[in-house]
Amino acid sequence: MSDLEGNFDVIILGTGVVESITAAALSKAGVKVAHLDNNAYYGGDEASLTLDELAKWADNRSVPYDGSGQLTSYLAAQRTRFTSVSRSSAIPDHSRHYSVSLAPSLITSVGPLISSLIASGVSRYGGYRLLERVGIYSRSEGLQNVPGSKEDVFRSSLSLLEKRRLMRFLVFASGDFEGSKELQGQEKTPFPDFLKVKFSLSQQMIDAIVYALAFCPSNADPALPALTRLRSYLRSSGRYGASPFLVGHYGGLGEIAQGFCRVSAVNGGVYILDRKIDGITTPSSASSDKFVVQLNDFPEPLTADVLIASPDQLPESLNPPPVQGSKQPAIARCIAIIDKPIPFPPLPSSGVPEKVTEETDAMAEPATPSEAPAGLPPVDTSVIIFPPNSVDGGSTSKAAQAFVTGSGTLSAPQGKYAVYLSLPLVDGEDPHLLLKPYLDTISSITGIAEPQFKVTYVQRSYSGQQPASTSAQSPVLVSSPPPHGLADISDSASSAAESLFFRAVEILRSKNPQAWTTEGEEAGSGGDFFRELKVPMWPPLEGPQEDEGGDEW
């Protein structure tokens, strides 16, 4: 590789969703990008893996780093964030037919990620289907469906008074509630208390709204953030179908990250995977004004004006300092493979077939259950919520979530299902003991003895590090890892990538103003940066847009 070939505008370390979206946007804007990863696969902490790859991933993180031996800084950082890792000894047959996600997620039908998928053209590289069911589990009622639309509410078995109260709240939550009399002075009130006092809802409806509609992890969540989340979900309903959520094929975010990397490569991005970073030299007025990245077993170093990285991929000396007083939240996770569908109760029938519009057919694959025994249609994609105190031996303060995907998402063979179980962890709790009651409950309602395969671990956030860089003009941009929330991660990743994109372009422009000057504009002119820049994150696509054609998303 010549000096010219090894010289880039931006080097990006890590192929997680945030970094991959950023790489695609920069490449489409004409920026010369080199995209590197320690792993042999795309996706980073959001990767989609086969069961063989998942077993290897677990084995590499199952022993804490003791500081001895040859261990990359990346894997050492991973072992501090992924702890208490264990897995089943036997891997099921046809392991390569699975595509399981390290970051299970739902995609809102209206939001930053769906907009980026369409505007960038990445949507043509993947497939999506509607989330079929959301259910809530209780000791007394078992597994019950949660109404997800106005039609579901009217078809439910709720009393007329309960339906009126629920509809009044849903109208309130889907509108502009900021400054309303109901919310005034109640912004920090726990969401369940707010619902009980202001809307006189029953405890059963409160649990469904708090945990299954707003996806609150506990009953202490303040009202305003919960309402803001819920509004985005309610406004997403109806775009492609009754559900506000889409589920990505082939494991979801890992496949989406790979799609953005493909767009970057098509537009000139250079990709180098499975290479250890031997060293990074920062710009110095005495030697060079560029970053120099030296890769293991690679002939020449790579240079760039801007360095973007996920925290695990950077040497510790380049990571921003921790935020004072920050905590390190953790979540207990289990990925389990089962061979029976979740037996949801049938939905009340309206007697009218669901209308499939042309847009629905073009954008998302309709949920079409296959044949099932005992007259109950199998549900291929679903979310089950376990509120606090809903199972014997379970958490008394946190809600557990189980996200289930089957063969309809091309993430498992026919008749197999991947179950992603998650629960916020309190310091000192054993994740295996904490998750066991929920796994036992899922096994009980599906009629299986135990999962065919499972991986259990604790995922910790980065140690309170500041997002992006320590100064507005620093050429080191550390990406903000998306949150762990099932319905939050995808849109948060897209928003973080947009911020990185504009900051990187700002730095590049400051280094070479002439290259970013548009017709009729003087280099270095003042004014608002985003108006001055005149660089869209996603330039218009050539040819028909995704909404205009295609058999499905």
N, C-alpha and C positions, 0 to 999 in steps of 0.2 A: 504493500500500500504506500503510495507516494505521499509526500508532505501535503500536497494539495488534496488528495483523496481523504487523508486523515484529519483535515481541518473542517470543523462544523461550526454552525452558529450556536446550536444547542445540543448538549448531551443530556439524555434522560436516563436515569438509573431506576430500573424497576418497571415491570409491565402490568402493574395493577390497573384498575379501571380509571382512576384519576390520571395516572401518568399516560395511559394509552389514549384517552380522549384528548389530552393536551398535545400529545405527539401528532395525532391526526390533524388537529386544528392548525398547529404550527406548519406542518408539511403542506397543507392545502393553501396556507398563506404565503408559501414560497420560501419558508425558512428551511435551511439545511439541517436535518436532524439525524443524530445517531442515537439509537434506542438500545440499551443494554440491560441484561438481566443475569443474575447469578444462577437462576433456575434454567432447566432445560425446557420449560413450558411457559406459556403466556399466562398472565392473570395475577401473579403474585399471591397476595393473601386472599384474593377473590377467584382463584383459579378453579377450573372444572377439571376433575381428575378421574381416571379409571380407578377401579378398586385396587389394582396393583400399584398404581401411582399413589393412591391414598395411603396404602399400607407402608410404602416407602417413606412418604411424607411423615407419617406418625412415628416410624422407627427412628428417623433422623432427629426427631424432637422429643423423644421419650426419656432421654437422659440429660439432666441439667449440666451445663458446661462448668467444669471445675477449674478452668484456666490452664490446663495442661494439654499437650498434644497439638497436632495441626488441625485447627478449626478456623474456618473463615469467620471474619467479623460478622458477616450476614447471618450465618447459622448460629453463631453465639447470641446475636440479638434475638433471633427467632426462638431460641430455647428459653430466653427470659420472658418472652411474651406468651408462648404456648407451653403450658405446664400441665402436670398430672396427666400426661398423654398415655393412653393404653388402647389396645385393639384386640379383636378376636384373632386367634392364631391361624385359623383356616380361612382362606379366601374363597368365596363361592366360584362356581364354574362360570365361564363366559364373562370373566371380570372386565374385559375390554368393551363389553356391551353397555357398561355403566358410564355415566358422566355425572359425577356428584360434585357439588359445589362446596368450597370452603367458606363461602359467604352467601348463604341462601337469601333470596330477596324477592320482593314483589315490585313490579314496575307500575307506577300510577299512570293511568291512561292520559292524563294531562299533567305535564310537569317538565322539568329541565331535561331529564334523560330522554324521554320520548321525543322531545323537540330536537335534541342533538342527533338521535338515531335517524330521524327523517331528514334533517337539514344536511347531515354529512353524507348520506347515502349508505350508512352502515346497515340500515334496516334490510337492505337487499341481501345481506350476507347471513341472516339468521331467521328464525321462526319464533312465533309467540302464540300463546293461547290464553283464553280467559281463565282466571281463577274460578273454579266451579262452586265451591262451598266455603263458608266460614262457619265453624261450629263452636259451641261452648259446652264444657263438661261440668257437671255437678254430681255430688254424691246421690242426691235424691232423684234427679231427672235423667241422669246419664248424659249422653251426647245429644244436643239439640241444635237445630239450625238457627242461625242468626239472620234476621231479615236484613237484606242488603240494598233494598230499593223501596220506593213507595208502594209498588205492586206487592212486594213481599209482606209489607206491613199489613195491607188490607186483606191479604190471603191468610195471615197468621191466625192463631187461635186466641189472640189477645182479646180482652173485653173491649167494648166500644169506647169506654172511658180511657182505658190504657192506650188505645190506638190514637185517640185525640191528643192525649198528652205527649205521646211519642212523636206524632206528626208535628205538633207545635214546636217541640224541641228541634227536630230535624230541619224545619224551616228556619228556625233561629240560627242553628249551627252552620247552615249552608249560605247564610247571608253575611252582611257586613255588621258583625256584632260588636266591633270595637266602638266604645263610647255608648253602648246601649245601657238602658237602665238596669237590665238584668245583670250585666257584667260589672257595672260600676262599683268599684271597691272590692270586687270579688276575684280579681285577676290571679291572686296567689292562693286563693282558697282551694283546698284539695278538690279535685274534680268530682268525686262521688258526693261530697257534701254540697257542692254547688248544684248538682242535678237534683238532689233530694229537696233542697230548700227552695230553689227557684222554679222547678218544674214538677214537683210532687210525684216523681217517678218511683215505681216499686223497686225493691232491691234487685229483683231478677233483671229488670230492664237496665238498672244502673250498671250491674256487672257486665251485661252485654255491650253497653255503650262504652264503658271505660276500658274494658280489656279487649273486646272483639271488634269494635269499630274504631276507637281512637288508639288502640294498641298501646295503652299505658302499661308500663312494667310493674307499677304498684299503685296502691290507693292514695299515695301521698303526692301524686303528680298534680301540679297547679292547673287551674282551670284554663288560663289563657293559652299556654302551649298546647294543651290537649285539644282545645277547640280549634286552634289554628291547623293542627294536623288533620283533625276530623273534617274540617271544611275542604281541604285539598282533596281528600278521598271522596267526599260527597260530590264535589264538582267534577270529579273524574268519571262518575257513573254515567252510563249512557253513550259514551263516545264510540265504543266498540261493542257494547253489550251491557247487560245489567250490572256486571261486576266492575268496580273501579280499577281492578288490578289485572295486569298481564303477567304471565309466567314465561320466562325465556326458555327456549329449547336448549338441549345439551348442557344443562347445569346452570343456565342463566348468565350471571355476570362474567364468568370466565370466558364464555363464548362471545359475549359482547365485547370484552376487552380485546380479544383476538380480532374481531371485526374492525375495531378502530385501528389496530396495528396494521391490518391489511390496507386500510385506506391510506395510512401514513406511508407504507411501502410503495403503493401505487403512485404516490405523489413525491417519491424520491427519498423517503426515509430509509436509513440503513439499520438493519437488525443484526445484533450479535447476542446470542443466548448461550447459557451454560459456560460462562467464562468468569473466573474469579478476578476481582479487581485487586491488583497488586499494590496500587498506590494512586493517590490523587494529589497533584501539585496545584496549589492555589495561585492566582495571578499575583505577580510581584513586579514592581517597577524596575527592580534590579535585573530581572531575567526575562520574564514574559508577562504580557498582559492577558494571557488566556489560561484557562484550566487545562491541565495535562492529565489525562487518564491513561494509566498503564495497565493493560490486561495480561493475565497469565497466558502463556503460550500463544502470544499474538505478536507479530513481528514489529509493528510500529505503534507508538502511542497515539491517542486521539486527543485533539485539542478543540476547545470551544470557548465562546464568549460567555455563555450562560450554562450553569449546571442545575438541573432539576432532578430531584431524587425523593424516593420514599425514605423515611428515617432509617429503616433497617439496612438499606443499601449503602448508606454513607458511613465513612469512618467516624468514630465518636467525636473527633476533634472538629468536624464540620457540622455536627448537629447543633441546632440552637439550644440554649440552656432551658432547663425545666421552668415552668411557670410556678412562682412561689405559692405555696398553699394548695397546689393542685393534688387531687387524689388520682388513684389508678384504678378505675372501674374494671371489673372483670365479669365474664359471662361463662357459665358452664354450658358446654355443647356436647351433643351426641349425634353422630350420623349412623343411622341404623337401616339395614336392609330387611324388609319383611316380604312375605309372599302371599299376603291376603289384603284386600282393599279395606279401607275404613268404612264400616257399615253405617253411613248416615241415614237418618230417617227420611222417607220421601218428602219432597216439597209439596205443599198444598197446591192443587191444580186449579188454574183459573178457567180451564176449558177452552182457552184460546191458544193455538200454537204460537211459540215465540217468533216474532218477526225477525228475519235475517235480512238486514239491509245490504245494499251494494258496498257501502263503506266497511261494514263489519266483515264481509267476505274478503275484501281487499286487504284489510289490516290485521285481522286476528283470526286464527283458526277457531271456529265454533267448538264449544265443548260438547262432544258427542260420545257419551258413555258406551262402552261395549257391553256385550251381554253379561249377565251376572247370575249367580245361583240365588235361590230362595226368593226370587222376585224383586230383590233390591238392586237397583242399578249401581255398579261400582263408580265411585268418584275418583277421577284421575288426579286432580289437583285440589288441594284443600288446606285450610289452616284450622287447627284445633287449639282453642284457648283453655287453659286450666287456671282459673282465678285462684287467689290465695285461699287456703283451706278447702280446696275442692277435692283433694284426694288424701287418703290416709297416709301419713308420713311425709307429705309434701310441704312446700314452703307455706308459712303462715302470713308472710308479708309481701311476697312477690308472685307475679303471674308467669306461668310457663307457656311457651308457644311451641306447637308442633306443626311444621310445614311439610306437607306430603306431596310428592310428585311420582307419577308413574310413567308408563310407556308412551302415553300421549305427548309428553314433553321430550321424548327421545333421550331420556336420561336413565332409563332402566329397561331391561327386556320385558316382553309381554308377561303379565302376571306378577311382576316384581314392583316394589315401591321403595323409594328412598324417603326416610323420615328424618327431618332435621329438628331436633329437640333443643331448646335453649331456655336458660333461666338465669337472671342476674344473680351473681354470687356475692355472698357476704363473707368477709374475711374470716378464715378459720373453718369454714364449712367444707366438707368432703364432697367434691362434685359428683363422684360416682354414687355415693349414698343419696345425695340430694336428687339426682335424676332417676334413680331406680324406681320410685313409686310411679312416676309418669310412664316410664317404659313398661312397667308391669300393667298399668291401666290400658295402654295401647295394645299390649299383647292380649289382655283379657277381652277387650271389646272386638278384636279381630279374630280371636279364637286360635292364636298361635302359642306355642310353648315359649319361644324366645326368638329374638331377631336372628337371622342367618349370619349376619356380620354387623359389627358395630365398632366405632371409634369414639372414644370419650376423651375430652380434654377441656382445659380452661384457657380461654383467650383473654389476654390482658391488653388494655390499650397502651399506647406509648406513654412514657412516664411524664405526662403533663407537658409535653413539648409544645412550644408555640407553633401555630400553623405558619406555613410559608417561611419567610426569612426574618432575620432579626432587624433589618432595616429596609426601607422602601426601595432603595437602589442597590441592595446587595445582589451580586450575581449568583449567589447560592439560594435556590428556591426549594424549600423542603415542603413536599406535598402534605396536605391535611388528610389523614386517614379518615375514611367515611365512618359514621357511627355503626354500632352493631345492630340497630333496629331493623327488623324484617322489612318494614315498609318505608324506611328512611334512607337506607344505604345507597340506593341507586340514584335518587335525585340529589342527595348530598354530594355524591362523587362527581356528578356532572357540574354542579355549581362550583365545587372546588377546582375542577379543571378549567372552567371559564376564567376564574380569578387568576390561576397560574398562567393561562394563555396571554391575558392582557398585561400582566406584570413582566413576562418574558419579552414581549414585543416592546414594552416601554424601555426595558434595559437595552435591547438591541438598537432601538432608535436613538437612545442617548449616546451609544457608542459610534453609530454611523448615521447621522441625521439625513444625509443626502439620499441614502437608500430607501428611506421611508417617506420622502417628500412627495406629496401628490400634486397634480397639475394645479397651478394657481395658488400654491401655498409655499410660504417661505419656510425653510428649515429652521426649527427651533422656535417657531412662533408660539405665543402664549395661549392662554385660554384653557378651557376644560380639556383634560387629556383625552377622554374617551371621544369627545366630538372632534378634537384635533387629529386624532389617530386615523380615523376613517378606514379602519381595517375591521371588517366583520369577522366574527369567529368562524362562521360557516358561509363562504361565498355561495351564490346561487348554483344549484346543480344543473348540469346540462341534461336535456331530455325530460321525460315525464317524471313528476314527483311520485313518492311512494303512495300517496293517497289516491293517485289517478290510475293505478293499474296493478296487475299482479293477481295471482290466485289467492294468496294469503300472505300474512306477514310471516 
